[in-house]
Amino acid sequence: MFSHKKAVMKRGYLIELTLRYPPWNESKVELMRHLYRFNYFGFVLSFLGLRR
């Protein structure tokens, strides 16, 4: 028996992006803007052939 719990860091399985952390320069900010503005739903519909 152990009297203390072991410290465990839980992480996801996705790759950690450096865009998430500072320092942010202009290229990182522009890339994040493009990622947020992209129409992912429309891309999936086009990929599945449900939209032209």
PyMOL Python script that loads the backbone (N, CA, C, O; Angstrom):
from pymol import cmd

cmd.read_pdbstr("""\
ATOM      1  N   MET A   1       0.828  -1.188   0.000  1.00  0.00           N
ATOM      2  CA  MET A   1       0.000   0.000   0.000  1.00  0.00           C
ATOM      3  C   MET A   1       0.869   1.247   0.000  1.00  0.00           C
ATOM      4  O   MET A   1       1.955   1.292   0.577  1.00  0.00           O
ATOM      5  N   PHE A   2       0.336   2.254  -0.676  1.00  0.00           N
ATOM      6  CA  PHE A   2       1.046   3.526  -0.749  1.00  0.00           C
ATOM      7  C   PHE A   2       0.235   4.597  -0.042  1.00  0.00           C
ATOM      8  O   PHE A   2      -0.995   4.598  -0.089  1.00  0.00           O
ATOM      9  N   SER A   3       0.932   5.497   0.605  1.00  0.00           N
ATOM     10  CA  SER A   3       0.234   6.547   1.343  1.00  0.00           C
ATOM     11  C   SER A   3      -0.016   7.802   0.501  1.00  0.00           C
ATOM     12  O   SER A   3      -0.829   8.646   0.878  1.00  0.00           O
ATOM     13  N   HIS A   4       0.678   7.930  -0.636  1.00  0.00           N
ATOM     14  CA  HIS A   4       0.519   9.112  -1.475  1.00  0.00           C
ATOM     15  C   HIS A   4       0.211   8.687  -2.909  1.00  0.00           C
ATOM     16  O   HIS A   4       0.707   7.670  -3.393  1.00  0.00           O
ATOM     17  N   LYS A   5      -0.612   9.483  -3.569  1.00  0.00           N
ATOM     18  CA  LYS A   5      -0.891   9.210  -4.978  1.00  0.00           C
ATOM     19  C   LYS A   5       0.259   9.726  -5.829  1.00  0.00           C
ATOM     20  O   LYS A   5       0.902  10.720  -5.493  1.00  0.00           O
ATOM     21  N   LYS A   6       0.500   9.048  -6.912  1.00  0.00           N
ATOM     22  CA  LYS A   6       1.548   9.444  -7.832  1.00  0.00           C
ATOM     23  C   LYS A   6       1.044  10.577  -8.727  1.00  0.00           C
ATOM     24  O   LYS A   6      -0.091  10.536  -9.203  1.00  0.00           O
ATOM     25  N   ALA A   7       1.875  11.576  -8.953  1.00  0.00           N
ATOM     26  CA  ALA A   7       1.502  12.688  -9.834  1.00  0.00           C
ATOM     27  C   ALA A   7       1.561  12.220 -11.285  1.00  0.00           C
ATOM     28  O   ALA A   7       2.583  11.707 -11.742  1.00  0.00           O
ATOM     29  N   VAL A   8       0.460  12.403 -11.996  1.00  0.00           N
ATOM     30  CA  VAL A   8       0.383  11.975 -13.385  1.00  0.00           C
ATOM     31  C   VAL A   8      -0.135  13.132 -14.218  1.00  0.00           C
ATOM     32  O   VAL A   8      -1.128  13.769 -13.868  1.00  0.00           O
ATOM     33  N   MET A   9       0.548  13.399 -15.325  1.00  0.00           N
ATOM     34  CA  MET A   9       0.108  14.452 -16.230  1.00  0.00           C
ATOM     35  C   MET A   9      -0.691  13.810 -17.350  1.00  0.00           C
ATOM     36  O   MET A   9      -0.175  12.961 -18.076  1.00  0.00           O
ATOM     37  N   LYS A  10      -1.942  14.209 -17.492  1.00  0.00           N
ATOM     38  CA  LYS A  10      -2.790  13.663 -18.542  1.00  0.00           C
ATOM     39  C   LYS A  10      -2.709  14.559 -19.762  1.00  0.00           C
ATOM     40  O   LYS A  10      -2.887  15.773 -19.662  1.00  0.00           O
ATOM     41  N   ARG A  11      -2.440  13.960 -20.917  1.00  0.00           N
ATOM     42  CA  ARG A  11      -2.324  14.707 -22.158  1.00  0.00           C
ATOM     43  C   ARG A  11      -3.156  14.037 -23.232  1.00  0.00           C
ATOM     44  O   ARG A  11      -3.469  12.849 -23.156  1.00  0.00           O
ATOM     45  N   GLY A  12      -3.499  14.814 -24.215  1.00  0.00           N
ATOM     46  CA  GLY A  12      -4.189  14.280 -25.372  1.00  0.00           C
ATOM     47  C   GLY A  12      -3.203  13.596 -26.304  1.00  0.00           C
ATOM     48  O   GLY A  12      -1.991  13.643 -26.093  1.00  0.00           O
ATOM     49  N   TYR A  13      -3.734  12.966 -27.329  1.00  0.00           N
ATOM     50  CA  TYR A  13      -2.886  12.253 -28.267  1.00  0.00           C
ATOM     51  C   TYR A  13      -2.501  13.101 -29.473  1.00  0.00           C
ATOM     52  O   TYR A  13      -1.710  12.664 -30.309  1.00  0.00           O
ATOM     53  N   LEU A  14      -3.053  14.309 -29.572  1.00  0.00           N
ATOM     54  CA  LEU A  14      -2.725  15.173 -30.691  1.00  0.00           C
ATOM     55  C   LEU A  14      -1.391  15.871 -30.454  1.00  0.00           C
ATOM     56  O   LEU A  14      -0.944  16.040 -29.319  1.00  0.00           O
ATOM     57  N   ILE A  15      -0.781  16.263 -31.542  1.00  0.00           N
ATOM     58  CA  ILE A  15       0.503  16.952 -31.455  1.00  0.00           C
ATOM     59  C   ILE A  15       0.290  18.350 -30.877  1.00  0.00           C
ATOM     60  O   ILE A  15      -0.650  19.048 -31.258  1.00  0.00           O
ATOM     61  N   GLU A  16       1.133  18.739 -29.990  1.00  0.00           N
ATOM     62  CA  GLU A  16       1.056  20.062 -29.381  1.00  0.00           C
ATOM     63  C   GLU A  16       1.642  21.085 -30.354  1.00  0.00           C
ATOM     64  O   GLU A  16       2.784  20.953 -30.795  1.00  0.00           O
ATOM     65  N   LEU A  17       0.854  22.098 -30.680  1.00  0.00           N
ATOM     66  CA  LEU A  17       1.305  23.107 -31.628  1.00  0.00           C
ATOM     67  C   LEU A  17       2.014  24.248 -30.914  1.00  0.00           C
ATOM     68  O   LEU A  17       1.629  24.644 -29.814  1.00  0.00           O
ATOM     69  N   THR A  18       3.045  24.764 -31.549  1.00  0.00           N
ATOM     70  CA  THR A  18       3.760  25.898 -30.967  1.00  0.00           C
ATOM     71  C   THR A  18       2.985  27.192 -31.145  1.00  0.00           C
ATOM     72  O   THR A  18       3.330  28.200 -30.529  1.00  0.00           O
ATOM     73  N   LEU A  19       1.949  27.190 -31.970  1.00  0.00           N
ATOM     74  CA  LEU A  19       1.131  28.387 -32.154  1.00  0.00           C
ATOM     75  C   LEU A  19       0.385  28.763 -30.884  1.00  0.00           C
ATOM     76  O   LEU A  19      -0.005  29.915 -30.696  1.00  0.00           O
ATOM     77  N   ARG A  20       0.196  27.801 -30.036  1.00  0.00           N
ATOM     78  CA  ARG A  20      -0.616  28.005 -28.838  1.00  0.00           C
ATOM     79  C   ARG A  20       0.071  28.873 -27.782  1.00  0.00           C
ATOM     80  O   ARG A  20      -0.596  29.496 -26.956  1.00  0.00           O
ATOM     81  N   TYR A  21       1.380  28.912 -27.812  1.00  0.00           N
ATOM     82  CA  TYR A  21       2.134  29.565 -26.749  1.00  0.00           C
ATOM     83  C   TYR A  21       2.867  30.802 -27.249  1.00  0.00           C
ATOM     84  O   TYR A  21       3.292  30.847 -28.403  1.00  0.00           O
ATOM     85  N   PRO A  22       3.019  31.813 -26.383  1.00  0.00           N
ATOM     86  CA  PRO A  22       3.790  32.994 -26.753  1.00  0.00           C
ATOM     87  C   PRO A  22       5.276  32.645 -26.859  1.00  0.00           C
ATOM     88  O   PRO A  22       5.677  31.608 -26.331  1.00  0.00           O
ATOM     89  N   PRO A  23       6.082  33.426 -27.491  1.00  0.00           N
ATOM     90  CA  PRO A  23       5.793  34.735 -28.076  1.00  0.00           C
ATOM     91  C   PRO A  23       5.128  34.594 -29.439  1.00  0.00           C
ATOM     92  O   PRO A  23       5.504  33.748 -30.251  1.00  0.00           O
ATOM     93  N   TRP A  24       4.147  35.430 -29.665  1.00  0.00           N
ATOM     94  CA  TRP A  24       3.458  35.431 -30.940  1.00  0.00           C
ATOM     95  C   TRP A  24       4.026  36.533 -31.811  1.00  0.00           C
ATOM     96  O   TRP A  24       4.103  37.688 -31.393  1.00  0.00           O
ATOM     97  N   ASN A  25       4.419  36.178 -33.014  1.00  0.00           N
ATOM     98  CA  ASN A  25       4.847  37.190 -33.965  1.00  0.00           C
ATOM     99  C   ASN A  25       3.751  37.337 -35.022  1.00  0.00           C
ATOM    100  O   ASN A  25       2.723  36.664 -34.953  1.00  0.00           O
ATOM    101  N   GLU A  26       3.969  38.200 -35.975  1.00  0.00           N
ATOM    102  CA  GLU A  26       2.929  38.503 -36.960  1.00  0.00           C
ATOM    103  C   GLU A  26       2.560  37.279 -37.801  1.00  0.00           C
ATOM    104  O   GLU A  26       1.393  37.105 -38.152  1.00  0.00           O
ATOM    105  N   SER A  27       3.531  36.434 -38.127  1.00  0.00           N
ATOM    106  CA  SER A  27       3.222  35.253 -38.943  1.00  0.00           C
ATOM    107  C   SER A  27       2.365  34.248 -38.171  1.00  0.00           C
ATOM    108  O   SER A  27       1.476  33.630 -38.755  1.00  0.00           O
ATOM    109  N   LYS A  28       2.613  34.074 -36.878  1.00  0.00           N
ATOM    110  CA  LYS A  28       1.789  33.174 -36.063  1.00  0.00           C
ATOM    111  C   LYS A  28       0.365  33.699 -35.939  1.00  0.00           C
ATOM    112  O   LYS A  28      -0.595  32.930 -36.004  1.00  0.00           O
ATOM    113  N   VAL A  29       0.232  35.012 -35.760  1.00  0.00           N
ATOM    114  CA  VAL A  29      -1.093  35.614 -35.623  1.00  0.00           C
ATOM    115  C   VAL A  29      -1.878  35.464 -36.922  1.00  0.00           C
ATOM    116  O   VAL A  29      -3.063  35.132 -36.891  1.00  0.00           O
ATOM    117  N   GLU A  30      -1.235  35.702 -38.061  1.00  0.00           N
ATOM    118  CA  GLU A  30      -1.909  35.558 -39.357  1.00  0.00           C
ATOM    119  C   GLU A  30      -2.315  34.108 -39.604  1.00  0.00           C
ATOM    120  O   GLU A  30      -3.407  33.856 -40.113  1.00  0.00           O
ATOM    121  N   LEU A  31      -1.470  33.169 -39.258  1.00  0.00           N
ATOM    122  CA  LEU A  31      -1.806  31.758 -39.438  1.00  0.00           C
ATOM    123  C   LEU A  31      -2.998  31.369 -38.578  1.00  0.00           C
ATOM    124  O   LEU A  31      -3.877  30.638 -39.035  1.00  0.00           O
ATOM    125  N   MET A  32      -3.041  31.845 -37.346  1.00  0.00           N
ATOM    126  CA  MET A  32      -4.184  31.557 -36.478  1.00  0.00           C
ATOM    127  C   MET A  32      -5.466  32.175 -37.027  1.00  0.00           C
ATOM    128  O   MET A  32      -6.533  31.567 -36.943  1.00  0.00           O
ATOM    129  N   ARG A  33      -5.370  33.373 -37.587  1.00  0.00           N
ATOM    130  CA  ARG A  33      -6.548  34.006 -38.189  1.00  0.00           C
ATOM    131  C   ARG A  33      -7.072  33.181 -39.350  1.00  0.00           C
ATOM    132  O   ARG A  33      -8.281  32.992 -39.482  1.00  0.00           O
ATOM    133  N   HIS A  34      -6.171  32.687 -40.194  1.00  0.00           N
ATOM    134  CA  HIS A  34      -6.597  31.856 -41.321  1.00  0.00           C
ATOM    135  C   HIS A  34      -7.220  30.546 -40.845  1.00  0.00           C
ATOM    136  O   HIS A  34      -8.201  30.082 -41.427  1.00  0.00           O
ATOM    137  N   LEU A  35      -6.668  29.954 -39.808  1.00  0.00           N
ATOM    138  CA  LEU A  35      -7.214  28.701 -39.290  1.00  0.00           C
ATOM    139  C   LEU A  35      -8.609  28.887 -38.714  1.00  0.00           C
ATOM    140  O   LEU A  35      -9.464  28.013 -38.861  1.00  0.00           O
ATOM    141  N   TYR A  36      -8.846  30.021 -38.059  1.00  0.00           N
ATOM    142  CA  TYR A  36     -10.169  30.280 -37.480  1.00  0.00           C
ATOM    143  C   TYR A  36     -11.198  30.662 -38.533  1.00  0.00           C
ATOM    144  O   TYR A  36     -12.386  30.398 -38.352  1.00  0.00           O
ATOM    145  N   ARG A  37     -10.767  31.277 -39.626  1.00  0.00           N
ATOM    146  CA  ARG A  37     -11.702  31.732 -40.658  1.00  0.00           C
ATOM    147  C   ARG A  37     -12.041  30.654 -41.678  1.00  0.00           C
ATOM    148  O   ARG A  37     -13.001  30.818 -42.430  1.00  0.00           O
ATOM    149  N   PHE A  38     -11.294  29.569 -41.730  1.00  0.00           N
ATOM    150  CA  PHE A  38     -11.501  28.536 -42.742  1.00  0.00           C
ATOM    151  C   PHE A  38     -12.851  27.856 -42.539  1.00  0.00           C
ATOM    152  O   PHE A  38     -13.260  27.590 -41.409  1.00  0.00           O
ATOM    153  N   ASN A  39     -13.531  27.580 -43.640  1.00  0.00           N
ATOM    154  CA  ASN A  39     -14.851  26.952 -43.605  1.00  0.00           C
ATOM    155  C   ASN A  39     -14.677  25.424 -43.592  1.00  0.00           C
ATOM    156  O   ASN A  39     -14.721  24.782 -44.641  1.00  0.00           O
ATOM    157  N   TYR A  40     -14.484  24.861 -42.417  1.00  0.00           N
ATOM    158  CA  TYR A  40     -14.257  23.423 -42.285  1.00  0.00           C
ATOM    159  C   TYR A  40     -15.506  22.623 -42.636  1.00  0.00           C
ATOM    160  O   TYR A  40     -15.403  21.553 -43.235  1.00  0.00           O
ATOM    161  N   PHE A  41     -16.663  23.118 -42.277  1.00  0.00           N
ATOM    162  CA  PHE A  41     -17.913  22.416 -42.576  1.00  0.00           C
ATOM    163  C   PHE A  41     -18.126  22.324 -44.086  1.00  0.00           C
ATOM    164  O   PHE A  41     -18.486  21.265 -44.598  1.00  0.00           O
ATOM    165  N   GLY A  42     -17.906  23.420 -44.793  1.00  0.00           N
ATOM    166  CA  GLY A  42     -18.018  23.413 -46.251  1.00  0.00           C
ATOM    167  C   GLY A  42     -16.999  22.494 -46.894  1.00  0.00           C
ATOM    168  O   GLY A  42     -17.298  21.840 -47.893  1.00  0.00           O
ATOM    169  N   PHE A  43     -15.797  22.435 -46.334  1.00  0.00           N
ATOM    170  CA  PHE A  43     -14.769  21.543 -46.856  1.00  0.00           C
ATOM    171  C   PHE A  43     -15.189  20.084 -46.722  1.00  0.00           C
ATOM    172  O   PHE A  43     -15.017  19.300 -47.655  1.00  0.00           O
ATOM    173  N   VAL A  44     -15.736  19.718 -45.571  1.00  0.00           N
ATOM    174  CA  VAL A  44     -16.183  18.335 -45.351  1.00  0.00           C
ATOM    175  C   VAL A  44     -17.328  17.992 -46.295  1.00  0.00           C
ATOM    176  O   VAL A  44     -17.358  16.900 -46.862  1.00  0.00           O
ATOM    177  N   LEU A  45     -18.271  18.918 -46.468  1.00  0.00           N
ATOM    178  CA  LEU A  45     -19.380  18.668 -47.391  1.00  0.00           C
ATOM    179  C   LEU A  45     -18.881  18.492 -48.816  1.00  0.00           C
ATOM    180  O   LEU A  45     -19.351  17.603 -49.527  1.00  0.00           O
ATOM    181  N   SER A  46     -17.946  19.314 -49.241  1.00  0.00           N
ATOM    182  CA  SER A  46     -17.382  19.184 -50.582  1.00  0.00           C
ATOM    183  C   SER A  46     -16.619  17.876 -50.723  1.00  0.00           C
ATOM    184  O   SER A  46     -16.700  17.216 -51.759  1.00  0.00           O
ATOM    185  N   PHE A  47     -15.893  17.506 -49.705  1.00  0.00           N
ATOM    186  CA  PHE A  47     -15.121  16.267 -49.731  1.00  0.00           C
ATOM    187  C   PHE A  47     -16.037  15.052 -49.849  1.00  0.00           C
ATOM    188  O   PHE A  47     -15.703  14.082 -50.530  1.00  0.00           O
ATOM    189  N   LEU A  48     -17.186  15.106 -49.189  1.00  0.00           N
ATOM    190  CA  LEU A  48     -18.142  14.001 -49.242  1.00  0.00           C
ATOM    191  C   LEU A  48     -19.014  14.039 -50.492  1.00  0.00           C
ATOM    192  O   LEU A  48     -19.793  13.116 -50.730  1.00  0.00           O
ATOM    193  N   GLY A  49     -18.892  15.089 -51.287  1.00  0.00           N
ATOM    194  CA  GLY A  49     -19.674  15.205 -52.510  1.00  0.00           C
ATOM    195  C   GLY A  49     -21.090  15.679 -52.270  1.00  0.00           C
ATOM    196  O   GLY A  49     -21.959  15.474 -53.117  1.00  0.00           O
ATOM    197  N   LEU A  50     -21.340  16.305 -51.142  1.00  0.00           N
ATOM    198  CA  LEU A  50     -22.679  16.778 -50.814  1.00  0.00           C
ATOM    199  C   LEU A  50     -22.879  18.241 -51.184  1.00  0.00           C
ATOM    200  O   LEU A  50     -23.975  18.780 -51.028  1.00  0.00           O
ATOM    201  N   ARG A  51     -21.831  18.879 -51.671  1.00  0.00           N
ATOM    202  CA  ARG A  51     -21.912  20.288 -52.031  1.00  0.00           C
ATOM    203  C   ARG A  51     -21.008  20.539 -53.228  1.00  0.00           C
ATOM    204  O   ARG A  51     -19.942  19.937 -53.353  1.00  0.00           O
ATOM    205  N   ARG A  52     -21.442  21.421 -54.091  1.00  0.00           N
ATOM    206  CA  ARG A  52     -20.615  21.731 -55.270  1.00  0.00           C
ATOM    207  C   ARG A  52     -19.899  23.021 -55.128  1.00  0.00           C
ATOM    208  O   ARG A  52     -19.166  23.423 -56.031  1.00  0.00           O
TER     209      ARG A  52
END
""", "prot")
cmd.dss("prot")
cmd.show_as("cartoon", "prot")
cmd.util.cbc("prot")
cmd.orient("prot")
